[in-house]
């Protein structure tokens, strides 16, 4: 306890410079803790959004959900999620039953037929887009409260309809599930986000906090060595040092949490692109708060203990500025196995032997990334000293002075360059994650398909669907009747359309003859073996009056050739094209679906969906190739990663500025001595620039090489089609050159013109 009080007394009574350094340490820790709090808050924000989604899920609590007691008398709901641009819009159609139920969260009452409750964002969109009212018909009764929405920008509506207007739906007697099936970010994707943020933010953050905890390390070591020489024990020296570093870190942690609280209120109201949350969602939990309040001081204590070890063990060497021991070679150990794993995956991808065992890759890949990151940090002093020893033999005075200093003090390179080196390394990894997400979200088809069931749809309404503006082709699809011959009877699929309709659905189509059946063949995909020329298949037909007929279709020999990517076309190889004129008047196949085709421009897709809703708001329209919830998820992930990269940039630049400035201040006595010996300011500036730029350049080259290799190995194990990101190399090189230029420019003002002999006096 005495040593701790002594440390606090030295802190408060050791001069203005020491107090300034203390507040700088506290300010640096505050910035770091604020960034840490932002990262820790992300899982809580997502969990709060998923909790509100689960709370509004309807269920039948009277008996089993599939065998709900009194299902006919209970209210019914039908939930539809449609793409509105790249955002999902959810419409819940509610029909009342013979008894009332409690409303879901966010509503004071359930809507009656002809009424609706909408979210605030949907309320604004209805004013901007009048055509959207076709999808949400009714008189607006009010807005949905925050308790019933996942986030402020959610497009959500409760629409009241009569029972005879609701096709399908499930009985509902209460609301609230313990979980939701529509997570904001899926658990597997969330693990990728956490892993990436750990590399982009947390690893540079640990380096940054360590740098802040060791401000003026040389001067503090000399002071601690003096205390050791006057009789203080080794543990006492460490406690004195801990009192200062822990006090600064604790004050910084408290300030950082306060800054985060203010930032959460501001950012949550402004919002990030594609990602918004309520301010209460961003509040830190007790465990996260304790991590910030305990983790930051603990890291500061550890860094301070490492810095005080030499002063406690050999105080005379510290007071006399003895030459430091060269860094041990074991610092290369983490880098070698990490690069070995990464190189192995790269070779496997290059030779076509892509690993399929994801369980092993899920362990090896994060391990390799961590080993390479730690290896980059520990290998910098070794590589810097080795390179400096060779470069110091040059005849250039500036280069020789700079290299001799780096050779004698290789740890200085670690402090200055580590933050920016890790930033470049982490940026390459984040780039790989974004490439993988881009492969998932990219729409490679020039056309967009819309599929809706014709069950219960009259022929007049079907013609209205087909006449929607923006639709350039359409056709009915149906499968032949399974007559029960064997466990898997042969079945073919028929497309009822004219040649002009086919050309609208499939642009690359060959010669087509109207008025006769055709057999569709696509050279790019495998042919349906059941569709053999001459084979007959029955199709059951029906009309609006309830009449039924059976039509036999014989697979024709005449072909119509079309070209399209498999899975991206309304036609499949082996389908039988039937002209509508061959169907009896007023009849169509049972269990048929209507397929509409438009171009894939986002505005066109949105307009077609709005007009389809105008024909029938309750129609369940499927949009193959566009999973709007997945697109929304990818948007959220990209925003989180972008925020992480911005935080990493702030941390990396701050670590460099703190370390470079602190090192320059510590170097002032040596610079003053050289000035008194006759060295010109131009030479000293060149020395300072080379001392910083050379180890930084070496670290950046190693970070780019290791980062690109780690990124490629991540893409190889991710299961995508892109393994080598050549387009990202120029960007990383440009960033590295910019970092070196900023580092060189920032080193120039640290050598002043005024010589202060007071800096080299014996203290």
C-alpha positions in Angstrom: 0.0 0.0 0.0 2.9 2.3 0.8 4.3 1.8 -2.7 1.0 2.6 -4.3 0.7 5.8 -2.3 4.3 6.7 -3.3 3.4 6.2 -6.9 0.4 8.5 -6.6 2.5 11.2 -4.8 5.1 11.0 -7.6 2.4 11.3 -10.1 1.0 14.5 -8.6 4.2 16.1 -7.4 6.8 15.3 -10.0 6.3 18.4 -12.2 4.1 19.7 -15.0 5.6 17.4 -17.6 4.7 14.3 -15.7 1.1 15.5 -15.1 0.8 16.3 -18.8 2.0 12.8 -19.7 -0.5 11.3 -17.2 -3.4 13.0 -18.9 -2.1 12.0 -22.3 -2.1 8.4 -21.1 -5.6 8.8 -19.8 -6.8 10.4 -23.0 -5.2 7.7 -25.2 -6.8 5.1 -23.0 -10.2 6.8 -23.3 -10.0 6.7 -27.1 -9.1 3.0 -27.0 -11.9 2.1 -24.5 -14.4 4.0 -26.6 -13.5 1.9 -29.6 -13.6 -1.3 -27.5 -17.0 -0.4 -26.2 -18.3 0.1 -29.8 -17.1 -3.4 -30.7 -18.5 -5.0 -27.6 -21.9 -3.3 -28.1 -22.5 -4.9 -31.6 -23.7 -8.3 -30.3 -26.0 -6.6 -27.8 -27.6 -4.5 -30.5 -28.2 -7.5 -32.7 -29.6 -9.5 -29.7 -32.0 -6.7 -28.8 -33.3 -6.6 -32.4 -33.8 -10.3 -32.5 -35.5 -10.2 -29.1 -38.2 -7.8 -30.4 -38.6 -9.9 -33.5 -39.3 -13.0 -31.3 -41.7 -11.1 -29.1 -44.0 -10.3 -32.1 -44.1 -13.8 -33.5 -47.7 -15.1 -33.4 -48.5 -18.6 -32.1 -51.5 -20.7 -31.2 -51.1 -21.5 -27.5 -54.3 -23.6 -27.2 -52.9 -27.1 -28.0 -50.2 -27.9 -30.5 -49.4 -25.4 -33.2 -50.2 -27.9 -36.0 -53.3 -29.0 -34.1 -54.6 -25.8 -32.6 -57.7 -26.3 -30.6 -60.5 -24.0 -31.9 -58.4 -23.0 -35.0 -61.6 -22.0 -37.0 -62.7 -19.6 -34.3 -59.2 -18.1 -33.6 -57.9 -15.0 -35.4 -55.7 -15.8 -38.4 -52.6 -14.1 -39.7 -50.6 -14.3 -42.9 -47.1 -12.8 -42.9 -45.5 -11.8 -46.2 -42.0 -10.4 -46.7 -41.3 -8.8 -50.1 -38.2 -6.9 -51.4 -38.6 -3.1 -51.4 -35.5 -2.3 -53.3 -32.8 -4.0 -51.3 -34.8 -3.9 -48.0 -37.4 -6.3 -46.8 -40.9 -5.1 -46.3 -43.1 -7.3 -44.0 -46.9 -7.2 -44.2 -48.9 -9.1 -41.6 -52.5 -9.6 -42.7 -54.8 -10.1 -39.7 -58.4 -11.4 -39.8 -60.3 -11.3 -36.5 -61.8 -14.4 -35.0 -64.8 -15.1 -32.7 -62.7 -14.1 -29.6 -60.3 -11.2 -29.0 -56.6 -11.6 -28.2 -54.0 -9.3 -26.8 -52.2 -7.2 -29.5 -48.5 -7.8 -30.3 -45.9 -5.4 -28.8 -46.0 -1.9 -30.2 -49.8 -1.9 -30.8 -52.5 -0.9 -28.5 -55.1 -2.9 -30.4 -55.2 -5.1 -33.5 -56.4 -3.6 -36.8 -60.0 -4.2 -37.9 -60.8 -5.1 -41.5 -60.0 -2.1 -43.7 -57.5 -0.6 -41.1 -53.8 -0.8 -40.7 -50.9 0.1 -38.4 -47.5 0.9 -40.1 -44.0 1.6 -38.9 -42.8 5.2 -38.9 -40.4 4.5 -41.8 -43.2 2.8 -43.9 -45.4 5.8 -43.1 -42.8 8.1 -44.7 -42.4 5.8 -47.7 -46.1 5.8 -48.3 -45.9 9.5 -48.7 -43.0 9.3 -51.1 -44.3 6.4 -53.2 -48.1 6.5 -53.7 -48.0 3.2 -55.6 -46.9 1.5 -52.4 -50.4 1.9 -51.0 -51.5 -1.0 -53.3 -49.4 -3.4 -51.1 -50.7 -2.0 -47.8 -54.4 -1.2 -48.4 -56.6 0.3 -45.7 -57.0 3.3 -43.5 -54.0 4.1 -41.4 -55.0 3.9 -37.7 -51.6 4.7 -36.2 -47.9 3.9 -35.9 -46.2 0.8 -34.5 -44.3 1.6 -31.4 -40.6 0.9 -30.9 -41.4 -2.3 -28.8 -42.8 -3.9 -32.0 -40.0 -3.0 -34.4 -36.5 -4.5 -34.8 -35.0 -1.1 -35.6 -36.2 2.4 -36.5 -35.9 1.9 -40.3 -37.9 -1.3 -40.5 -40.7 -1.5 -43.1 -43.5 -3.3 -41.2 -47.3 -3.2 -41.3 -50.3 -4.9 -39.7 -53.2 -4.9 -42.1 -56.8 -5.9 -41.1 -58.7 -8.0 -43.6 -61.9 -10.0 -43.6 -61.7 -13.8 -43.2 -62.9 -14.5 -46.7 -60.2 -12.2 -48.1 -57.4 -14.1 -46.4 -56.0 -17.0 -48.3 -54.0 -19.3 -46.1 -52.7 -18.0 -42.8 -52.2 -19.6 -39.4 -54.4 -19.4 -36.2 -53.0 -17.0 -33.6 -54.0 -16.7 -30.0 -50.9 -15.0 -28.5 -47.6 -13.4 -29.4 -44.1 -14.2 -28.3 -41.5 -16.9 -29.0 -38.4 -17.6 -27.1 -36.4 -17.2 -30.3 -36.8 -15.9 -33.9 -36.2 -17.6 -37.2 -35.3 -14.4 -38.9 -32.1 -13.2 -37.1 -30.7 -9.9 -38.1 -27.4 -11.7 -38.7 -27.2 -15.5 -38.7 -25.1 -17.1 -36.0 -22.6 -18.5 -38.5 -22.2 -15.1 -40.2 -22.0 -13.4 -36.8 -19.0 -15.6 -36.0 -17.2 -14.4 -39.1 -18.0 -10.8 -38.1 -16.6 -11.3 -34.6 -13.5 -13.0 -36.0 -12.9 -10.2 -38.5 -13.5 -7.4 -35.9 -11.0 -9.2 -33.6 -8.3 -8.8 -36.3 -9.3 -5.4 -37.5 -10.0 -3.7 -34.2 -9.1 -5.7 -31.1 -5.5 -6.7 -32.1 -4.5 -3.1 -33.0 -6.4 -1.9 -30.0 -4.2 -4.1 -27.7 -1.1 -2.6 -29.3 -2.4 0.9 -29.0 -3.3 0.6 -25.3 0.1 -0.9 -24.6 1.7 2.1 -26.3 -0.4 4.5 -24.3 0.6 2.7 -21.1 4.3 3.1 -21.9 4.5 6.8 -22.7 7.9 8.2 -21.7 9.1 4.7 -20.9 12.8 5.6 -20.9 12.3 8.5 -18.4 10.1 6.5 -16.2 12.5 3.6 -16.2 15.3 5.9 -15.1 13.2 7.2 -12.3 12.2 3.7 -11.2 15.8 2.6 -11.3 16.7 5.5 -9.0 14.0 4.3 -6.5 15.5 0.8 -6.7 19.0 2.1 -6.0 17.8 3.9 -2.8 16.5 0.7 -1.4 13.0 0.0 -2.8 12.3 -3.7 -3.5 11.7 -5.2 -6.9 8.0 -5.7 -6.2 7.8 -2.2 -4.7 9.2 -0.7 -7.9 6.6 -2.5 -9.9 3.8 -1.3 -7.6 5.0 2.3 -7.9 4.9 2.0 -11.7 1.5 0.2 -11.5 0.0 3.0 -9.5 0.6 5.5 -12.3 -0.2 3.3 -15.3 -3.3 1.8 -13.7 -4.6 5.1 -12.4 -4.2 6.6 -15.9 -5.9 3.6 -17.6 -8.7 3.6 -15.1 -9.4 7.3 -15.6 -9.2 6.7 -19.3 -11.6 3.8 -19.1 -14.2 5.9 -17.3 -13.8 8.8 -19.8 -14.0 6.3 -22.7 -17.3 4.9 -21.4 -18.7 8.4 -21.1 -17.6 9.2 -24.7 -19.1 6.0 -25.9 -22.4 6.9 -24.2 -22.6 10.2 -26.0 -21.5 8.7 -29.3 -24.1 6.0 -29.0 -26.9 8.6 -28.6 -25.6 10.5 -31.7 -24.8 7.7 -34.0 -28.0 5.7 -33.3 -30.1 8.7 -34.2 -28.2 9.5 -37.3 -27.7 5.8 -38.3 -25.1 4.0 -40.4 -25.8 3.0 -44.0 -28.2 0.0 -43.8 -27.9 -0.3 -40.0 -29.8 1.6 -37.3 -30.7 0.8 -33.8 -32.5 2.4 -30.8 -30.2 4.1 -28.3 -31.2 1.7 -25.6 -30.0 -1.2 -27.7 -26.5 0.2 -27.7 -26.2 0.4 -23.9 -23.4 -1.8 -22.6 -24.2 -4.7 -20.4 -22.7 -5.1 -17.0 -20.2 -7.7 -18.3 -19.1 -5.4 -21.2 -18.7 -2.5 -18.8 -16.5 -4.6 -16.5 -14.4 -5.7 -19.4 -13.7 -2.1 -20.2 -13.1 -1.0 -16.6 -11.0 -4.0 -15.7 -9.5 -5.1 -19.0 -7.9 -1.8 -19.9 -6.2 -1.2 -16.4 -5.1 -4.9 -16.4 -3.4 -4.5 -19.8 -1.8 -1.2 -18.6 -0.5 -3.0 -15.5 0.9 -5.8 -17.6 2.6 -3.4 -20.0 3.9 -1.3 -17.1 5.2 -4.5 -15.3 7.1 -5.5 -18.5 8.6 -2.0 -18.7 9.6 -1.9 -15.0 11.2 -5.3 -15.1 14.6 -4.1 -16.3 14.7 -1.1 -13.9 13.9 -3.4 -11.0 16.4 -6.2 -12.0 19.3 -4.0 -13.2 18.9 -0.4 -12.2 22.6 0.5 -12.8 22.3 -0.5 -16.5 19.2 1.7 -16.8 20.7 4.7 -15.1 23.9 4.4 -17.3 21.9 3.8 -20.5 23.6 0.5 -21.2 23.2 -1.1 -24.6 20.1 -3.2 -24.9 20.4 -6.9 -25.5 19.5 -8.0 -29.1 15.9 -9.4 -29.4 15.7 -13.1 -29.1 15.2 -15.2 -32.2 12.1 -17.0 -30.7 10.1 -14.0 -31.8 10.0 -15.6 -35.3 8.4 -18.8 -34.0 4.7 -17.7 -34.3 5.2 -16.3 -37.8 6.6 -19.5 -39.3 3.8 -21.9 -38.5 1.2 -19.3 -39.3 2.6 -18.7 -42.7 3.0 -22.5 -43.2 -0.8 -23.0 -42.7 -1.6 -20.1 -44.9 0.7 -21.2 -47.6 -0.7 -24.7 -47.5 -4.2 -23.5 -48.2 -3.0 -21.2 -51.0 -1.2 -24.2 -52.6 -4.3 -26.3 -52.2 -6.4 -23.7 -53.9 -3.9 -23.2 -56.7 -3.7 -26.9 -57.5 -7.4 -27.4 -57.4 -7.4 -29.4 -54.2 -9.8 -27.2 -52.3 -10.3 -28.4 -48.7 -13.8 -29.6 -48.0 -13.5 -30.3 -44.3 -14.8 -27.0 -42.8 -14.5 -28.2 -39.2 -10.7 -28.4 -39.5 -10.5 -25.2 -41.5 -12.6 -23.4 -38.9 -9.9 -24.1 -36.4 -6.8 -23.8 -38.5 -7.7 -20.6 -40.3 -8.3 -18.4 -37.2 -5.2 -20.0 -35.6 -3.1 -19.1 -38.7 -4.4 -15.5 -38.7 -3.6 -15.0 -35.0 -0.2 -16.6 -35.4 0.7 -14.4 -38.4 -0.5 -11.3 -36.6 1.4 -12.0 -33.4 4.4 -13.0 -35.5 4.4 -9.7 -37.4 4.6 -7.8 -34.1 7.3 -10.0 -32.6 9.4 -10.2 -35.7 9.7 -6.5 -36.4 12.5 -5.8 -33.9 14.5 -8.8 -35.2 14.1 -7.9 -38.9 14.7 -4.2 -38.1 17.9 -4.9 -36.2 19.2 -7.3 -38.9 18.5 -4.8 -41.7 19.9 -1.9 -39.8 23.2 -3.7 -39.1 23.7 -4.3 -42.8 22.5 -0.8 -43.9 24.7 1.0 -41.3 27.9 0.1 -43.2 27.0 2.6 -45.9 29.1 5.8 -46.4 26.0 8.0 -45.9 26.2 9.9 -42.6 22.4 10.2 -42.2 21.7 6.6 -43.0 24.6 5.4 -40.8 23.4 7.3 -37.8 19.8 6.2 -38.3 20.7 2.6 -38.7 23.1 2.5 -35.7 20.3 3.9 -33.5 17.8 1.3 -34.8 20.5 -1.4 -34.3 21.0 -0.4 -30.7 17.3 0.2 -30.0 15.3 -2.2 -32.1 12.3 -2.0 -29.7 11.7 1.6 -31.0 10.6 0.1 -34.4 8.1 -2.1 -32.6 6.5 0.8 -30.8 6.3 3.1 -33.9 5.5 0.7 -36.7 3.3 -2.0 -35.1 0.0 -0.2 -35.2 0.2 0.7 -38.9 1.6 -2.7 -39.8 -1.3 -4.5 -38.1 -3.7 -2.1 -39.7 -2.6 -3.0 -43.3 -2.6 -6.7 -42.4 -6.1 -6.5 -40.9 -7.4 -4.4 -43.9 -6.4 -7.2 -46.3 -8.3 -9.8 -44.2 -11.4 -7.5 -44.1 -11.1 -7.2 -47.9 -11.3 -10.9 -48.2 -14.5 -11.1 -46.1 -16.1 -8.3 -48.3 -15.2 -10.2 -51.4 -16.9 -13.3 -50.1 -20.0 -11.4 -49.2 -20.0 -9.7 -52.6 -20.0 -13.2 -54.3 -23.1 -14.0 -52.3 -25.0 -10.8 -52.9 -24.1 -10.2 -56.6 -27.1 -10.6 -58.9 -25.5 -12.2 -62.0 -28.8 -12.7 -64.0 -29.9 -10.0 -66.5 -33.6 -10.9 -65.8 -35.7 -11.2 -62.6 -38.3 -13.9 -62.2 -41.6 -13.6 -60.2 -43.5 -16.8 -59.3 -46.9 -16.9 -57.7 -49.3 -19.8 -57.3 -52.6 -19.7 -59.3 -54.5 -21.6 -56.6 -57.6 -19.6 -56.0 -56.7 -16.9 -58.6 -59.4 -16.2 -61.2 -58.4 -16.0 -64.8 -59.4 -12.3 -64.8 -56.9 -11.7 -62.0 -54.3 -13.8 -63.8 -54.6 -11.6 -66.9 -54.2 -8.6 -64.6 -51.0 -10.1 -63.3 -49.7 -10.7 -66.8 -50.5 -7.1 -67.8 -48.4 -5.5 -65.0 -46.1 -2.8 -66.5 -42.5 -3.9 -66.6 -43.3 -7.5 -67.3 -41.8 -8.5 -70.7 -42.7 -12.2 -70.7 -44.9 -14.6 -68.8 -46.1 -18.2 -68.9 -47.8 -20.8 -66.8 -45.8 -23.7 -65.3 -47.3 -27.1 -64.2 -46.1 -30.6 -63.6 -47.7 -33.7 -65.0 -50.0 -35.8 -62.8 -48.3 -38.5 -60.7 -50.5 -41.6 -61.3 -48.8 -43.6 -58.5 -46.9 -46.0 -60.8 -43.9 -46.8 -58.6 -42.3 -44.9 -55.8 -40.9 -42.2 -58.2 -43.2 -42.1 -61.3 -41.8 -40.2 -64.3 -42.9 -36.5 -64.3 -42.3 -33.7 -66.8 -42.8 -30.0 -66.5 -44.9 -28.0 -69.0 -44.7 -24.3 -69.8 -47.8 -22.8 -71.4 -46.7 -19.8 -73.5 -46.6 -18.5 -77.0 -43.3 -18.0 -78.9 -43.4 -14.2 -78.2 -44.0 -14.9 -74.5 -41.0 -17.3 -74.5 -38.7 -14.7 -76.1 -39.6 -12.3 -73.3 -38.8 -15.0 -70.7 -35.6 -16.3 -72.4 -33.9 -13.7 -74.6 -31.5 -16.2 -76.2 -33.9 -18.6 -78.0 -33.7 -20.3 -81.3 -36.4 -20.9 -84.0 -39.8 -21.3 -82.4 -43.0 -22.4 -84.2 -46.4 -21.2 -82.8 -49.3 -23.5 -82.5 -47.5 -26.8 -81.8 -45.7 -28.3 -78.8 -42.0 -28.0 -78.5 -39.3 -29.6 -76.4 -36.9 -27.1 -74.7 -33.2 -27.9 -74.9 -30.5 -26.0 -73.2 -26.9 -27.0 -74.2 -25.6 -25.5 -70.9 -27.4 -27.8 -68.6 -28.3 -31.5 -68.3 -31.4 -32.8 -70.0 -34.4 -34.2 -68.0 -34.3 -37.9 -68.6 -38.0 -38.4 -68.1 -38.8 -36.1 -71.0 -38.3 -38.7 -73.8 -39.7 -37.9 -77.3 -42.9 -39.9 -77.7 -43.6 -40.4 -74.0 -47.1 -39.4 -72.8 -48.0 -37.7 -69.6 -51.4 -36.7 -68.1 -52.2 -33.2 -67.0 -55.3 -32.4 -64.9 -57.1 -29.2 -65.9 -59.7 -27.1 -64.2 -61.7 -23.9 -64.7 -63.3 -21.3 -62.5 -66.6 -23.2 -62.5 -65.0 -26.2 -60.8 -65.1 -28.5 -63.9 -62.2 -30.9 -64.3 -60.6 -32.5 -67.4 -57.5 -34.6 -68.2 -55.3 -33.7 -71.1 -52.6 -36.0 -72.3 -49.4 -34.4 -73.6 -46.9 -36.3 -75.8 -43.3 -35.2 -75.7 -42.6 -33.9 -79.2 -39.5 -34.5 -81.3 -39.3 -30.9 -82.5 -36.9 -28.9 -80.3 -36.6 -25.2 -79.4 -33.0 -24.3 -78.4 -32.4 -21.7 -75.8 -29.3 -20.6 -73.9 -29.3 -19.5 -70.3 -27.4 -20.2 -67.1 -28.8 -23.1 -65.1 -31.1 -22.0 -62.4 -31.4 -18.4 -63.8 -34.1 -19.1 -66.4 -37.8 -19.7 -66.5 -37.2 -22.7 -68.8 -35.3 -25.9 -68.0 -33.8 -28.4 -70.4 -36.5 -31.0 -71.0 -39.6 -28.8 -70.4 -42.4 -29.1 -72.9 -43.7 -25.8 -74.3 -47.4 -26.0 -74.9 -49.2 -23.3 -76.8 -52.1 -21.8 -74.9 -54.4 -22.5 -78.0 -54.1 -26.2 -77.3 -55.8 -25.9 -73.9 -59.6 -26.1 -73.7 -61.2 -22.6 -73.5 -61.3 -21.5 -69.9 -59.2 -24.4 -68.5 -55.7 -24.4 -67.1 -53.6 -27.0 -65.3 -54.2 -27.6 -61.6 -51.6 -26.6 -59.1 -50.1 -24.3 -61.8 -48.0 -21.3 -61.1 -47.5 -18.1 -63.0 -44.0 -17.0 -63.9 -43.4 -13.4 -64.8 -40.1 -12.0 -66.1 -38.7 -8.5 -66.1 -35.2 -7.0 -66.3 -33.2 -7.1 -63.0 -32.8 -3.3 -62.5 -33.7 -2.5 -58.9 -36.2 0.2 -59.9 -38.0 -2.2 -62.3 -38.2 -4.9 -59.7 -39.6 -2.5 -57.1 -42.2 -1.2 -59.6 -43.3 -4.7 -60.7 -43.7 -5.8 -57.1 -45.8 -2.7 -56.3 -48.1 -3.3 -59.2 -48.5 -7.0 -58.4 -49.5 -5.9 -54.9 -52.1 -3.6 -56.5 -53.7 -6.6 -58.2 -53.7 -8.7 -55.0 -52.0 -7.4 -51.9 -52.2 -10.9 -50.3 -50.5 -12.7 -53.2 -47.4 -14.6 -52.1 -44.8 -13.6 -54.8 -41.6 -15.5 -54.8 -38.5 -13.8 -56.4 -35.9 -16.5 -57.2 -32.3 -15.2 -56.9 -33.4 -12.3 -54.6 -33.4 -13.3 -51.0 -34.2 -9.9 -49.6 -33.5 -10.9 -46.0 -30.1 -12.2 -47.0 -29.4 -9.0 -48.8 -30.4 -7.0 -45.7 -28.1 -9.3 -43.6 -25.2 -8.7 -46.0 -25.8 -4.9 -45.9 -25.7 -5.0 -42.0 -22.5 -7.1 -42.1 -20.8 -4.8 -44.6 -21.7 -1.8 -42.5 -20.3 -3.4 -39.3 -17.1 -4.3 -41.1 -16.8 -0.8 -42.5 -17.2 0.6 -39.1 -14.6 -1.8 -37.8 -12.2 -0.7 -40.5 -12.7 2.9 -39.6 -12.1 2.2 -36.0 -9.0 0.2 -36.9 -7.8 3.1 -39.0 -8.3 5.5 -36.1 -6.5 3.2 -33.7 -3.6 2.5 -36.1 -3.0 6.2 -36.8 -3.4 7.1 -33.2 -0.9 4.4 -32.2 1.6 5.7 -34.7 1.2 9.4 -33.6 1.5 8.5 -30.0 4.5 6.2 -30.4 6.3 8.5 -32.9 5.8 11.6 -30.8 6.8 9.9 -27.6 9.9 8.4 -29.2 10.9 11.8 -30.6 10.6 13.4 -27.2 12.7 10.6 -25.7 15.3 11.1 -28.4 15.7 14.8 -27.7 18.8 14.4 -25.5 20.6 12.4 -28.2 19.5 14.9 -30.9 20.7 17.8 -28.8 24.1 16.1 -28.2 24.5 15.6 -32.0 23.5 19.2 -32.6 26.2 20.4 -30.1 28.7 18.2 -32.0 28.0 20.0 -35.2 25.3 17.9 -36.9 23.1 20.1 -39.2 19.3 20.1 -38.7 18.9 18.8 -42.3 21.0 15.7 -41.4 19.1 15.2 -38.1 15.8 15.4 -39.9 17.0 12.9 -42.5 18.1 10.6 -39.6 14.7 10.9 -37.9 12.8 10.1 -41.1 15.0 7.1 -42.0 14.7 5.7 -38.4 10.9 5.7 -38.7 10.4 4.9 -42.4 12.8 2.0 -42.9 11.4 -0.3 -40.2 7.9 0.8 -41.1 8.5 0.0 -44.8 9.9 -3.5 -43.9 6.9 -4.2 -41.7 4.4 -3.0 -44.3 5.9 -5.2 -47.1 5.7 -8.2 -44.8 2.2 -7.2 -43.7 1.0 -7.0 -47.4 2.6 -10.3 -48.3 1.3 -12.1 -45.2 -2.1 -10.3 -45.4 -2.7 -11.3 -49.1 -1.7 -14.8 -48.4 -4.0 -15.0 -45.4 -6.8 -13.4 -47.4 -6.4 -15.9 -50.2 -6.4 -18.8 -47.8 -9.6 -17.5 -46.2 -11.2 -17.3 -49.6 -10.1 -20.8 -50.4 -11.7 -22.1 -47.3 -14.8 -20.0 -47.7 -16.2 -22.1 -50.6 -16.5 -19.2 -53.1 -15.3 -19.0 -56.6 -12.8 -16.2 -56.1 -9.5 -17.2 -54.6 -7.1 -14.5 -55.7 -7.9 -10.9 -55.1 -5.6 -9.2 -57.7 -7.8 -6.1 -57.7 -7.0 -5.4 -54.0 -3.2 -5.4 -54.4 -3.0 -1.8 -55.9 -5.3 -0.5 -53.2 -3.1 -2.0 -50.4 0.1 -0.8 -52.1 -1.4 2.7 -52.3 -2.4 2.6 -48.7 1.1 1.4 -47.7 2.8 4.2 -49.7 0.4 6.7 -48.1 1.3 5.4 -44.7 5.0 5.7 -45.4 4.6 9.2 -46.8 2.5 10.3 -43.7 5.1 8.8 -41.4 8.0 10.6 -43.2 6.2 13.9 -43.2 5.2 13.5 -39.6 8.8 13.0 -38.6 10.1 16.3 -40.0 8.7 18.8 -37.4 10.1 16.7 -34.5 13.6 18.1 -35.0 13.5 21.8 -34.0 16.0 24.5 -34.8 16.6 25.6 -31.2 19.3 23.8 -29.2 18.4 23.3 -25.5 21.5 22.1 -23.5 19.3 21.6 -20.5 18.1 18.3 -22.2 21.4 16.6 -21.8 22.2 17.6 -18.2 22.7 14.8 -15.6 19.4 14.3 -13.7 
